[in-house]
Amino acid sequence: MKRLNRAIYSLVLFALLCSGCKKMFEDRPLEFMSIDYIFDVNDPSGSQASLWVNNMYNKIPFGYSRLFSVPLECLTDDAVPSAQGSGMWNFIRGGYSPVAPFDDLWGTCYAVIRSANVFLQNYQKVPWADSSIRVWLPNEARALRAYFYLELVKRYGGVPIIGDKVFESTDPELLQLKRNSFEECINYIVSEFDRVKDSLRPDATLANRTTDPNFGRMRKSIVLSLKAKALLMAASPLFNPSPTPGLTYTGYPTYSLERWKLAADAAKEVIDMGIYALEPNPYTLVLQRANTEHIFFRMSDPRTANNYTYYMSPVGFRPSNRQSEGRVSPTQEFVDAFPMKNGKFVTDPTSGYNPANPYTNRDPRLERFVFYNGAKWLRRPIETFEGGVDKPNNPTVSTTQTQTGYYSKKFCANDSNSTAFTNTIYYAETSFPPAWCIIRYADILLMYAEAQNEYSGPDPSIYATVEQIRKRAGLSPFTLATGLSQASLRDIIRKERRVELCFEEQRFWDIRRWKIAGEVYGTMLHGVTITKNENGTFSYNSKEVVKPYFSDAMYLFPIALKETQVNPSLGQNPGY
């Protein structure tokens, strides 16, 4: 464990930080590199120093199938893994602990933070010929450092802030670092974003973003969006609990309405830049990385393929003689979150919802995001009824099948009438880090709507913001009812986040920061059993799938035992 800690804080970190760029370093073995080689006083191009920052970008986490071959949403009320043998079921049924931590990025984040500090300590040694690069790169390093602190804070709460210091592996202070408070961490992250926002590469306009060779690098719009994320988290009930008479919140700050205003103002600043817009055709988001809507995007090898579509498509499809895997089973709770096309929830008796024909006249996003029984895919109807080709109930045909009657369709192209899967940007090759959108404009709009509603209650700006998304979705009418209460509008905004941003690693964090995970996730999750009748109609019956384990401790992650044993001063999050 001490060796692991030393590895995290070692001086060079080349084995970790230079992965994926071996061809660029073939002129000498990695073990012979030095800081003087990276920050070369005789290299006006700063090529190796630039690669140092590039390698920091390579550590940005990605979604899709990075956790036991399924997305993070399989630990929410939106989905479960289709394969009963998936390691994710261990966390669904047993939670996580310091011995078996989940999604543990502690070491990765601090490795990047240290890399940023090494760069900031040494970049001025390089005789940069391009004065702009000399300004941009250190500020990109600062922005990335703040982003990785944000990744830590949303998992663990307060963490140690080490400032600009570069620790030696033998420094005793390294093993005695204490955690800063959550509030101190947020203030630091926000101050760093504010510090760099005007010293980064200029943002590309809508017109030239698709031809921008540096798309994905830190810009003002990105750091402002990340700032809004940090402030929204700080304003949310998990860290900003509403006062309850007679109840003392040990360790929590006093409720602050002003936190919601700060979050709303930060999101509004991104909106007011006027350089982003919702893509009219939402399928553009899966076919083209640089577009009008993507703000912060994890870049990767530029190739496209259709591997992800094979991972997600129902198991009865074998285009090009390759078996589809149907890895993810959305829950009935998730499907029920999609309103009718008229915008009314299925629980509304005036919505027109028909339980005997449950997928008719629904929000068009349901067809885009979920494979359901009877929907068309590759020119045939999907068969998730009992004994259907996509739910054969026969291990000799398929060892994996839907647990819920549904499969996930998010990030797949529009292949209903195709004969083969279309290549998308989400190829998820194991040998290349996949592309991944971290923040898009729809998220910013919903962040603003949420924060502004919590601060002021319903106002016209909130209506207009939410209605943009509902209009693009195809709801008719897309307008909201007038005279909504703050609570009603809150419910609508939260459901819009769940549907619009599904499978984008938003729901997992949202139900925690709203502190509703125990209510919506720590309860029985359902699917549907579909029976095909002799007359060709179908019967739909609810079925229980799993009641996930959830405790209040799980609103934050445990710090891995290997970290607290090396440095007991870190302490541990409550309940672990």
Residue, then its C-alpha position, 0 to 999 in steps of 0.5 A: m500500500k505504501r508502494l501504491n502511495r509512492a506511485i501516485y506521488s512519484l516525481v515523474l509518473f511517466a508510466l501512468l501519464c504517458s500511456g497512449c503516447k508511446k509513439m511520440f516518445e520512441d526516441r528514448p526509453l521512458e525510464f530515462m526521461s527527466i524533467d529537464y527532457i520534458f521541459d527542454v530549455n532548447d525546445p522553442s516548440g515545447s513539444q514534450a511539455s505540451l504532451w505532458v498537458n495532453n496526457m492530463y486530458n487522457k485521464i478524464p473519465f469516460g462513461y458508456s461501459r467503463l464499469f464492469s462493461v455497463p454504464l454507471e446508470c446500472l447503479t441507479d433506478d434507471a437500469v440494471p445489468s442484463a448479465q446476472g454474472s456482471g460484477m456490478w450486481n455485487f454493488i447493487r446487492g451489497g453496496y460498497s465499502p473501504v475494502a471494496p470501493f466503487d469507481d475509486l478515482w482517488g489515485t488517478c485524480y491526485a496523479v493528475i493534480r500533481s502533474a499539473n503542479v509539476f507543469l506549473q513549476n517547470y513550464q517557464k523553463v521552455p523558451w516558448a516560441d508561441s507566446s499564446i501557447r505559453v499562456w494557454l497551457p499553464n491555464e489549461a493545467r490549472a483548469l484540469r487540476a480544478y476539474f479533477y478536484l471536482e471529480l474528487v469532491k462529488r465522490y468523497g466530499g472534502v478532500p486535501i487541497i495541496g495547492d501548487k506544491v510538488f511533494e517528493s515521495t519521501d516527504p513526511e507531510l505527504l502522509q499526514l495530509k488532512r482533508n479540507s472541508f467541502e466548502e473550502c474545496i468548492n471555494y478553491i475550485v471556483s476560484e481556480f476556474d475564475r482565475v483562468k477563464d479569460s486566459l484560455r484559447p478563445d471559444a470557437t463560434l457555432a460556425n467554426r466549431t466543427t473545424d476547430p482542431n483543438f476542440g475538447r481543450m479547456r476554453k472559457s465556456i468549459v470552465l464556466s460550465l464546470k463552475a456552474k456544476a460545482l456551484l449547483m452541487a454545493a447548492s443542492p440538498l446533500f450539501n445545503p440541506s433545508p432547515t428542519p425545525g428541531l433538527t441539527y445537521t452535524g457537519y453541514p453548513t447553514y442552509s443558504l438560498e444564495r448558493w442557488k443564485l450563484a449556481a443560476d448565475a453561473a449557468k446563465e453566464v454560459i447561456d449568455m455567451g450565445i455560442y451554443a444551441l440545441e442540435p435540431n437533429p439529436y442524432t447529430l450528437v451521436l454522429q459528430r463530436a464537434n457540434t452546436e451542443h457539446i461543450f466539454f467533450r473527452m477527446s479520443d482517437p478520431r475513428t468511428a465504429n459501431n461496437y457500442t451498438y452491438y453492446m446495447s442492441p437486443v440479443g436477437f440481432r446479428p448484423s454482419n454475423r456478429q451477436s448483439e449483447g444487450r448489456v443494459s436493461p432499463t427499468q420500468e421506473f425509467v420508462d414510466a418517467f417518459p411523458m406522453k407526447n402531449g407532455k403529460f405524465v403517464t400517471d395523469p388520468t387525462s394524459g391518454y396513457n393506455p396500459a394495454n398499449p403502453y408505448t403509443n403516443r409517448d415522448p419521442r425520446l422513448e423510442r430514441f433511448v429505449f428498445y421496447n417490445g414492438a419498436k422497429w430496429l433493423r427493419r424488424p419489430i423488437e421481440t421482448f415478449e416471453g420466448g421472443v427472439d430478443k428474450p428467448n428464455n433459452p441459454t443455448v440461444s443467448t446467455t444474456q437477455t433483458q432482465t426488465g423487458y427493455y434494452s438501452k438504445k441511448f447513443c445508437a444511431n437511427d437504424s430502424n430502417s437500416t440493414a446494418f449498424t451505423n458507425t457512431i463516435y461511441y465505438a468504445e474500443t478497449s485499446f483506445p479511450p472512447a470519446w465522451c461528452i461531459i457537459r452539453y448545452a441541454d445540461i446547462l439549460l436544465m441546471y439554470a432552470e433548477a437553480q433559478n426555480e429554487y432561488s426565485g420560484p417559477d419565472p418566465s425565464i425558467y419556462a422558456t429554458v425548459e420549453q426549449i428542450r421539450k420542443r426539441a424532443g418533439l412534445s406537442p404541445f411543448t409548452l408548460a402549464t401556466g401557474l405552476s408551483q415551485a414544487s411542481l416545476r421542480d418535479i418537471i425539471r428533475k424528470e426532464r433531467r432524467v429523460e433528456l440526460c439519461f445514460e450520461e452519468q447524470r442520474f447517479w449524481d443527481i439522486r445523491r445531490w438531491k438526497i433522494a437516492g434512498e427513496v427512489y433507488g433503495t426500493m424495489l425496481h421493476g420491469v415488465t413481463i410481456t406475453k404474446n396472446e393468440n390473437g397477436t396482442f400483448s399482455y403487460n404485467s409488472k414484475e419485481v427485479v431487484k431491491p438494491y442495497f442503499s444506506d445513507a452512508m452511500y451518499l458519499f463514497p468511502i475512501a479506500l482502506k489502502e489510502t487511510q492506512v497509508n495516511p490515517s489523517l484522512g479519516q473516513n466518511p461517516g458510516y464506513 
